[in-house]
Each structure stands twice: as structure tokens, then as C-alpha cells.
């Protein structure tokens, strides 16, 4: 349905999008996830044809967004981060204007306006000026205009920013309902929003795609290991002796002594190999008092942070150096970054 190939967008010497490629299949809700400044909105604008790329291609249902812009854009309904509303119009007037701009006329236009107002629950404010509506209702009007023309693909860029908790829940429910009839691309940096609404996740960081998978497969891939935290009442020496025996059960082991004297052992293990029973037995044999056994498993937030933090920053640094350095210098920079990546990192905390 959507095919993006080798997309690049540069602003002077800065590359906002760095050669990304992905496809969007019909009938799914896609989450386009990344930190602020990652290149999400730039990519969305290029896909919708409102911003020219430096290089690369975007094809919508077989139509090139630049060679056949009218045919390609007919397939898309788009809500930018800031809804393109004319605030001195009422929702009914605004939707009539947008519908006519999309080529709708007569009974078809009137029918679609009524349908999208019903679906977005704005019929009760149809005659009020948009400037007097709450932000939540303004977002609904923005989504309604994206739905006009019955596009196969609806792209929503940060649709819940600035909304209160009740409005956020209502907009998420609306997005879920849209997914029953349309392919939806939801751009966001809110992790709970992506995990609650989307089927498939594309994570972008520093203009590059760092993950592209079904949400369930992504969680399975990156959460195969966990950390088991033991809180113990013992001396540091007793803890170290216990840790030596527990290390045989785990992938890795770390020890800590808190300011209040509480000892902690962190055991990294594969979730498929549940070590809790064996660990409990070993602690009992040692005679040490165990205050708590706490399993820690990776969440979408942990996955997001691991994919968009240190390694991504290092990659960006290398790319920027390569733009201005010769090949030999670039190789040295790359090697040095690889060495940095081998530095010791704690298992948890």
C-alpha cells in the first residue's frame, strides 16, 4: 500500500532523514515511534506530499507521490501535528470546504460530512465556531477532515498532544475504530499510546529506522531476557559468597550494598529458563534472610530507550564525521566508537 525507498531529507548540512525504507500493508494500525527530533514528522510530510525529499521515493498504491501527486493523495487522509483548521468557520462549514477541495459534491458530500461527524462525535458542536471549541474537539474536527473522501490510509501526526487524560482515551478509542476500516499510521513519542493502539511498530531515531516489526514480535525479540532482583539481609562477604553460587544459574550477576546496609544481587536470566525456584532454594541453603525477590522484565519503554539512546547517538556521530573526513579518518572514528560500545554497562539501574 505504501512503499518508502531510501528516503533522505537534508536541511543544509543536517540530515533529518537518513535513507530509510519501509512498507505499510493494508488493514493494520502502524505506530511510527521516536523521540522528539527523530524525523517522524518530516517523514510523514514527505509521504503525504507536503514536503519534498532530497532523494528516495514514496509510492502510494502504485502511484509515485511526485509523479502522480493527485492520484497518490486521493488515497491519504492526513492530520498534521497542528490541525489545519479555519477557526472562524463552524465544523460543518469547514468540513464542507474540505470536502469540496477533495472533489466531493452534492448528496455524496452531505452524506460523508454527516458520517464523519457521527464517527468523531462532533455533530453536537457542528454549529459552533471552531475557535470556541476545546482542544479535544478541535482534534476531532481535524480527524474528521482526514476521513473525508473515504481514503484507504489515514495518517495522524501526534493526535493526542496537549489533550487531557479523558480526551486522550476518547481519541485512542476513535483511532481503534478507524483501524477497522482504514490503514492507520500513528506518529507518536508516547509509548503507552503505541502499545495500546498499534499492531505494528516502526521506531525511528536520528533519522534512521532502528526497529520495524509487529508489536508482539518486537516485545518477544527484545524481552527474551529478564533481571531477577534479590534483596538480602546479610553482610557484604556473605552476599559475595552467595553470588558466586547463584552466578552458575544465571547469564550474569551483579552485587550492590545500599546505604542502609541492605544487600542486592541482580541476576540476568533468559525468561524461557525460570530460575526463581532454584535461586530461592540456594538462598535458603545459605541461611541468609531474603527480604524480597523481584523479577524485572523489559517493557516497550525499555526497548525504546535501548534502541534510541547510546548506540543511535554513536551512529549519528560516526555519520557526521564521515561526511567531513577522509576514508582513513572515518575508519578510525568507526573503530573508536566500536571500542566505546564494548565498555562495561550495568545489568540494571
N, C-alpha and C positions, 0 to 999 in steps of 0.2 A: 504493500500500500504506500509506504514512504521508504525511499532508499536514499541515504546520505552517503556520499563517497568522498573521502579525502578532503573534507571541508576545512578551509583555512580562512581566518579573518584577521587582518593586521591593521593596527592603528599606528602608523608611523613605524617605529622600531618595536612596538609591543604587539605580540601575538595573543589575541583574546581567545581564538580557537586554533588548535594546532593539529590539523589533519585528521579529524575524527570521521569515522564511518560507522553506520549502524542502519538497521532496517526496523520498520514498525509494521507488524502484522495486524490484520483486521480483528475486531471483536475483543480487544483487550484494553485494560487501563494501564498505561505506562507511566511510571514515575521517573521524572528527569530530575535527579537529585545532585546537589553540590553546594559547597559553601558560597557565601556572597563573593562575587567577582570571579567565579569559576568559569563563566562563559555560557551559562544556561540561557539567559535572556537573549544574548547575541545569537546563539544557535536557533532559538525559537523564531526570532525575527527573520533570519535568513531562510528558514524553512517556509515561513509564511510569505516570503517575497517582499517584505518591507525593508530589508537591508541587503545590500549586495555583498557577496562573499569576495574574498581576494582570489581564491581558487577553489576547485572542487565542484561538485554537482549535487542537486537535490531533485529527485523525481517523485511526483505525487500521482499515484495511479497511472503510471506510464507517461505523465506529462512533465517535461522539464520546467521548473519554476521560472526560468528566464526565457526559454524559447517559446513556451506556451503558457504565459502567466495567467490568462483568463481561465483557461480550462483547468489549470492546476489549482487556482484559488477557489474555484467553484466547489472543490472537494473539501475545503477547510473552513471551519469557523474558529475565530481567534479572539481570545480575551487577553490583551496585554496586562502587565502588572498594574498600570494605571488605566482604568476603563475609559474608552474614548467616548465619553458622554457629552451631550449638549445639555447643560444643566438648566437652561431656560425653556426646555421642552418638557412635556409630560412623558412618562414611559410609553403611552400609546402613540403619541406623536413621534417620538424618537424611533420606535420600532417600525412605524410606517415609513419613516425616512430611510432607515437602514434596509428595510425590505425592498423598497423601490430601487435603491442603489444596487441591490443584488439581483434585480431583474424581475421581482415578483410584482404581480398586478392583480387587481380585481378581487374576485372571490378567493383565489388562492392566497393572496396576501392577507386578507382579513382572517381567513381560516388559520393560517400559520401564526399570525400575531396572537390570536386567542389561545392557540395551542401552547406556544412558548410561555405566555403569561401564566397559564394554568400550571404548567410544569415547574416554573420557577417561583410560583406563588406570589406574583406581583399584581394580580388582577385587582386586588383591593386598593392598590395605590395608583391605578392606571391614570387617574386624572390629576394627580398631584405633581407639582414641578419637581424635577429630578434633584434640583439643588436643595430642596427641603427634605429629601429622604435620608434615612440613616445610611451609614457606610455599608451595612449588610444588604440593604435593599438596592443600593447602587451597584454592588457586586452582582446581585441577582439580575438587574437590568442588563449589565454587561454580558452575563452568561446568556441571557435571552437573545441578545442581538447576535451572539456567536452561533446560536442554534437556528436562526432564521435561514431559510433556503435548504434545510434538512441536509447539512453537509455530512459526509461519511466520517470525517475526522474533526474533533474539537480539541483545540489546544488552549490550555489555561495556564497562564504565567502568574504564579504566586496568588491564587484566587482568594486565599484567606488572610492575607497580610492586613493587620490592623483591625481585625474583627474581634468581637468579644467571644467568650467560650461558647455561648449558646448559638451565636451566628456561625461559628466555625463548625459546630456539629451539624447545623442545618445545611451548610454549603457542602460538607462532605457527603451527606445523605443525597443531595442533589447530584453530585458527581457520580456516586454509585449508580443512581438511576439512569444517568446519561450513558454509562457503560453498558447498559442492557441493549442499547440501540446503536450506539456510536463507538468508534475507536477514540479513546481519550488519551491525550498526552498532558500530564500534570507536572508542571515545573515547580519545584519547591526546595527549600532547605530545611523544612520541618519534618523530622524523621517520623514522628508519630502519624503524620498525615499520609506519608508514603506507605507505611506499614499497614495502616487501616484501610486504605482505599485501593492500592495498586496491585496488579497481578505480576507485573514485570518491572524491573528497576534498571535504569541506566545511571551510573554515577560518574559525574564529570568533575575533574579537579585540575586547575591551572590550564584549562583549555583542552584537556585530554580525557578520553574515556578510560576509567580505571576499573569499571565493572559493568557488565551487561548480561543480565540473567533473570530468570524467573525469581520472584522474591523467595519462594520456598527453597529453590536450588541454591540461591545465594546464601541463605541462612545455613543450609546444610554444609555448604562448601567451607564457610569461614567459621563455623561453630563446632567443628569436629572435636576440638579440644576444650577443656574447661579447667578451672582452678579450684582446688579444694582448700579452704582456709581452716586451720586448726588454731583455736585459742586455748592456751595451756597455762596452768598454774604450776610452775616449776622453776628451777634455776636455769641459767643460760647453758651450763655444762650438761645438765640433764636433757635439755632441748636438743643440743647438738648430737648427743648420743642417739636420741630417738630419731632425729632427722636422718642419720646415716642408715638406719634400718628402713625407714619409710621411703627413702630415695630409690630403693630397689623396686618399689611398687609403682613409681611414677615416672613420667618423662623427664621431669626436672623438679628441683626442690630449692626453696629459699627459706631462710630463718630471720626473724626480727625480734627485738626486745623493745617493748614500748616503755614510755617514761614512767608509767605506773607499775612497771615490773612484769606485766603480762607478756608471755612469750607467744609468738605466732609462727606457724610453719605454713608455707604456701606450696602446695603440690600441684604441678601441672600434669594433667592426665587426659587420655582420649576418652571421650564420652561413651564410646562403644564398649569401653572396658571400665565398668563401675568399680572403683577401688574403695568405696566408703566402708564396706563391711570389713575388708582386710585391714584398713587403716584403723578402724575402731578396735579391732582385736589386738593389733600391735600396741596401741596406746594403753589398753587395759593391762597387757602383759608387762609393760614398763612400770606400772604403778603410778603413773603421772595422772593428775586430775585434769580432765578435759572440760573446759568451760563452754566450748561451742565448736561445732563442725558446720561450716557454711560453704555450700557449693556456689561458685560463681560461673555463670555461662555468658558467652558473648551475646549481646543484643545487636539490633541494627545500628544503634548508636556506636557501639564498639567497632563494628565492621566499617562504618562510615569514617570514623576517626583514623582507623588503621590504613585506610585507602587514600585519605586526603591530607594526611599530615606530613610526617618526616620524609618518607620516600618520595612523595609527589613534589615537595619543595626542593629536594635534592635533584630530581629530574629536571625541574624548571631551571635551576641554577646551571646545570650542565648544558642545557639547550641554549641559554643566553650566552654562555661563554663560547660555545661552538660557533655562534653567529659572528663573533668578532675575532676569534683566534684561528691560527692555522691548524692543520690536521694534527701535528705532533703535540701542540699545546692542548688541543681538545682531548686527545687520548690521555694525557697526563691528568687533566681535570676529571675525566670519567673514572680513571683508576683511583684517584684520591677519594672520590665520592663512594666508590665501591668499598674502599677500606673503611670509610666512616660508617657505612652500613653494617660492618661486622662488629662494631662496638657493642659491649655488653649492655643489654637492656633488661630491667627487672620484669619478672613474670606478671606482677600485678601491683597496682597502686602507683 
